[in-house]
């Protein structure tokens, strides 16, 4: 039986709009499984990014509940939520959001330093690390992301693809339980898109759980599970085997057919 790493129950998110309420998420109940590469798709305005932010605690919910490893966190204070995110959640956005005055190396190690001693870092998997161990892991990640030679450069001195790879390294420096990716290739050219997708796929193959929002069928082909969001509700699901490069085109065809059936 697969372990549930993240889940929601009757999750609702509404915004005030001209005296009324705009219901963006409508009683979303779902389960995200550990070690899966899960992708959320849907038409523009369906609530994909809002769902990702609510599931990650980046945004508050109107009602319902969200759980991480069976522990409800939707009632956490801002301080408690920040502490949980610092250790257990990694984030990759469409833009890298690197700190402009820090080098790539510094952008990666600072979150690792902040996670040390965090109360959510207790237990065998999250033992308190020495600062030098964080630096060593950052160097390993820079090598993995193929940007070790750019470690002392500022974000303005590297390409968009290199910056996004640094953002992925930053996201996994604390060895999070799950990576949340919101259109991580949306601002990249084809070559850099492939590099970022390959890295996310490699991390998933190393048992890293990934939850990604995308509108790109090519990116979605990396998933082993796809969820379709329609007007704030999960209306479809598709499961696939783990990604193999030689199957990429066939997977895209299958996803396209599935999306057509969803009236995408």
N, C-alpha and C positions, 0 to 999 in steps of 0.2 A: 504494500500500500504506500502510495507516494505521500511525502510529508508536505503539509500546507505551510508555507512560509508567510503568506500575507492573505488577508481576506477582508471582506466587508459584508455587512448585513443591513439591508434596507437603507443604504447610503443615499441621502438626499442633499442636494446643494441648490439653493435658491438665491437670487439677487433681487433687491428692490428695483422696480422699473416703472417710473411714472405712476407711482401710487399703487402699483400691483406687484406681483411676484413673477420673476422669470425663473422657471424650474429647469435648471441645466442638467442635473442628475436626478433621476426619478427611481428611487428604491432599488439601487444597484446592489445585488447580492452576488458575489463571485469569490472564487478561490484561486490563488496563484501558488503553483507548486515549486518546491525547492529544486534547483538545478535545471529548471525549464528556461527556455528563451521564449518569452511570451510577448506577443505584439498586439496592440490595440489599434484597430482601424475604424474608419467611419467617415461619413461626409463632413465637409467643412462646417463647423458650428455644432457638431453632434455632442461635444463635451469631452473629447478625448484628453486634451491637456488638463482640463479641470479635474477629470477623474484621476489622472496621474498625480496631480498635486494633492488631492484629497487623500489618496492612498499612501502618499509619502509624508503626510503631515505638513506639507508646505502651505496648504490652505486648510482653513477650518471647514467643518461640515455643518449643515443645517440640522440634520437629524440622522439617526442610524448609528452605526458603530464600525470602526476599523480595527483590525487585529494584526499584530506582528508576532509570529510564533505563539499564537493562541492568547496573547496578552493584549487586551484592549488599550489603545493609546489615544483614542479620540478625545479623552477627557483630560489629557496631560496639560500641564501648564506650558507656557512658551519655553521656559527654562528646561523643563523635563524633555520636551519635544526636541529642542536643540541638542541636548545631550544624547538622545537616542539616535538622531540623524547623524551626529558626528562620528558614531562608531558603526552603526548597523546599516546605514543607507548611503549609497554613493549616487551622485547626480551628474548627468551629462546632458547639456542643453544644446539647442541649435547653434548658439554662439558659445564660445569657450568660456567667457566670463572669467578669464584669468586676471589677477591683480596686475595692473599695468606696470607698477614700479618694482615688481618682484621678478626675479629670473624664473625660468621654467622650473628649475630645481627647487627654488624657494616656494613657488606656488604649490608644488607637490608635497614638500615636507611639512609645511606649516599645519595643514589639516591633520597630518599624522602626529605632530607634537600635541595638538589640541586634544586629540582623542586619548592620549595617555592619561591614566588615572581616572578617567571618566567612570562613573558608577556603572554604566552599561558595559564597560570593558572587563568586567569580572568574569571568572570562569576559565576553563582550560583553553578555549579558543581565543579568548581576549585577555591574556595575561598582560600585565603592565610591562611595557617595553622601555628600554633605555633609549635615549635620544639618538645614540649612534646606530642602533638597530633600525630606527626609522629612516635614517639617512641611507643605510645600506639597502633597505628595501626600495627606497626611491631610486637609487642608482640601478637596481635590478629592473625596475619598471621602465626607466628611461631606455635601457637596453632593449627590453621587450617591445617598446613602442618605436624603436629605431630612431630615437632623437637624443641619444646620449651626447652627441657632438654639439648639441644646441643647449645643453643644460644651463650654461651661464648667460644665455641671451634673454633679453626681455621679450614679452609677447609681441611687441611691435617689430621685432627683428626676425621673426620667423613667419613661415607661411600659415595660411588658415588651417591646412591639414596638420601641420606640426603642432599648432596651438591646440587643436581638437584632440590630438593624441596625448598631449600633456594633460588636458582636462580629463581624459580617461584614466591616466595614471593617478591624478589627484583623486578621482572618484574611488579608486580601489586601494589607496595607500593604507587605510585602516582595516583592510580585509572585511568589507561590509558583507552582510548577509544577502543583500540584493542591490542591483544597480537599476536606477530609474533613468531612462533615456527619453528625452522629449525631442523628436525630430533631429537626432544627432548629426545627420548628414544633409540637412536641409539647406545649409549655406555653403556646401562643398562642391567642387567639380567632380567629375566621374572618377578620376584617379584617386583623389583624396577620400571620396566616398568608399571606394573599395578597400582602402587601407583601414579606415575606421571600422567598417563592417567586419573585416577580417579579424581585427583586434577584439571586437565584442564577441565574435563567434569563438575565437580562441579562448577567451576568458570563460565563456559558457561551457566549452568542452573541458575546461579545467574545473567544472562543477560550480561556476559562479552563476547565481540566479540573475536573470535579466528581464526587466519589464520595459518595453519600448513602445512609444507612440510614433506612428509614421503614416504618411499618405502614399509612400513610395512602395510599389509592388516589388521592385528590385531589393529594397532593404527588408521588406516583410518576408522575403523568401528565406531569410536566415532563421526564422522562427520554427519552433516545433509545435507551437500552439498559437492560434490567432483568435481574437475576440472581436466581434463587430458591434460597435456602439451606434445606435440609431435613436435620435431624439432623447438622449439621456438614459437609454436602457440597453442592456446587452441583448441583442436579438439574434446573434449567430455565433457559432464556434466551429473551428476547423483544427484538426490535429494532423501533424506531419512527423516524419522521422527526423532525426538529427541531420543537420545540413551537410551535404557533400557537394563540393564544387562542380562536379560533373553533372549533377542533377539540377543545377541552378535554373536553367531555362525551363525545364519541365515543371519545376516548382512554381515558377512565375505564371505559367499557363494555368496550373491548377488554382492558384490564388485568384487570378483574373476571373476564372469561371465562377469561383465561389463568391467573389465580390459582385459579379453580374447577377447571381441568384439573390444576393442581398439588396439588389437594386441600388448599388453604389453610384 
